[in-house]
Amino acid sequence: MRIDVNASLGSYPWRRVPGTSAEALLEAMDRVGIDQAWVFHLPGIAWRDPMEGNAWLLDCCARQSRFMPVPSIHPGLPGWSDELAQMAARGVRVVRADPTWYGIAAAGAEMRALVQETGGIGVALMMAVRFEDGRQRHPLDRAEELPAAAVRALIREHPDARLIVTHADRAFIEEVHFGSTPDEAGRIWWDVSWVWGPPEDHLETLLETMGASRFLLGSGQPLRLPETPLARLDLLDLSADDRASIESGNALALLGHGA
Amino acid sequence: MLIDVHVHFLHAASPRGDWRERNASRMRAAEQIGITWQVSSILGSWGGRSPIYFPSPADVTLANEIQRSIVMEHPERVRGYVLVNPNYTGHALAEIARGRSAGMVGLKLAASRRADDPLLDPVCDSAGQHGFPVLQHIWQHRRRDFPGQEASDAEELCRLARRHPSVAFILAHIGGGGDWLHSLRTVRSVSNVFVDLSGSGVDGGMLEACVNAVGSGRLLWGTDLTVDTGLAKLRYLEHLLAADALEQVRWRNAASIFPADSFPER
């Protein structure tokens, strides 16, 4: 089984991206053999209230069993806590926040409050370091990348907080992982969408130094080709167990379904 | 056949203590993917004794010597570009001649001098005389200068290409950073500029845009610093293109712009 934890639906504000519909995402998943995708509402990241995309997202996922919704919570807006509770009541297991896109401090009071609350109710929080290479972004796309310091700070906010960080590179991951206690590091998962393979072998190095249990299959599709993380794994000399863990076992364990 | 037009190897004089491991990893991955030929260049001492993109003449000579030795070590897998620093015209022309006589197959221009500068004309004339294509390092839509390189973008490369219509130019790593849409709009009408698909970028829509801009007949497959993203793009191209067009991108286009017999079938 393969689970892509980093996929989205809907258009991107800064350039035309093909394949942003539910049907197109399913076709792409079939093309590369992905069974399930954890999806968020891409246009919402740039909305003043990204939570306005949640109803559409949940409705879309209710009609397609291969999608698992990752709704957005903006902790700087009134009523965010009620929205989070409502999402949890509807069975949501993972929510996301993109503080630098919302224009709030990445580890400020609002984000710390969100981590405290998600940690308290057993909901994991997903955050993206970036969506595009910084060298190609639209001139008006000036949201800062998520800083590693923010992840280190946020994981310390609640003993049961669980964070999923996407689009991070090797240096970012190492800085957070080895800058955290084993308990803290054990509550952070990383997707492999932005970790280089050969010849630099960043992913191979991370798997050796951190273990396969911390990594999830994630692509960033349709903004990025879903072939990428699978090509990356194919070029590794991975055991069947480790590959299965990365492709789905760790994600299922994170949801409490057992590895 | 599969030709990777954008490859680099490291060496002992570079600052990288893991140069052997990185080279071995590249060769291993190439074997796994089934890359028939890797066309490689070495950028001086990789910053060891002169800047990567402004290599001294001594480092250029060293890099080309090492490149030739790697070709000799892997005669059935590796081909080489001659690196030059166009600020040293006489030295550059001598390196090109020496490289061609030693079996090198192309010219590598990094970022030592803007692509449309007149100093590039004599080296491109020489490349043309030897039948070399010119691989030009590109920052896709360079909006300013960046430290450590005098980078060029597609507009600057196209000005050079128009001055040398009989020479094939390779716009490096369309996925290597910057606004690739800008580059693709620019190269569309300049028929002697080919687009190298290498780079870590794997943006959705980028390969479609490449095909729309220049057709499958002017696309070249490559990896540069990330072989994994090259493999991902190759797999997507297998979905995107018809068999004939895919063959063009995999190797036929490359074989058509490098000197004859650069890539014997095996």
Interface residues (C-beta under 8 A of the other chain):
Chain A: R15 R16 V17 P18 G19 R31 V32 E132 D133 R135 Q136 W196 G197 P198 P199 E200 D201 Q221 P222 L223 R224 L225 E227 T228 L230 A231 R232 D234 L235
Chain B: E21 R22 N23 S25 R26 R28 A29 Q32 I33 W139 Q140 G177 G178 D179 W180 L181 S200 G201 V202 D203 G204 G205 L207 E208 L225 T226 V227 D228 T229 L231 A232 K233 R235 Y236 H239
